[in-house]
């Protein structure tokens, strides 16, 4: 996937994950969360046996968004434990 596609998918996935989890991030944070989410989502999808084409498509956005939500959930769990 080209770097521009990674950026666009990352921003979209990060934005959707932000809205689903009720957080409030900026554009750069959404990008980072979305790209990390793409790795997490890809790892989860491969563990479950899913195969999909890489690139800028709906499947990539869905996988990256699910990964970003999982990443934000784990991050929230870690931050919640530190706050106790």
BELBEL-V734928 format. One record per run of one state. SS is the DSSP state (helix for helix, strand for strand, loop for the rest). FROM is the first residue (numbers start at 0). LEN is the number of residues. Records with the same first field share a line. If there is no record, write none. Layout:
SS: FROM-LEN + FROM-LEN
//
This chain:
loop: 0-2 + 21-5 + 47-10 + 82-2
helix: 2-19 + 26-21 + 57-25
//
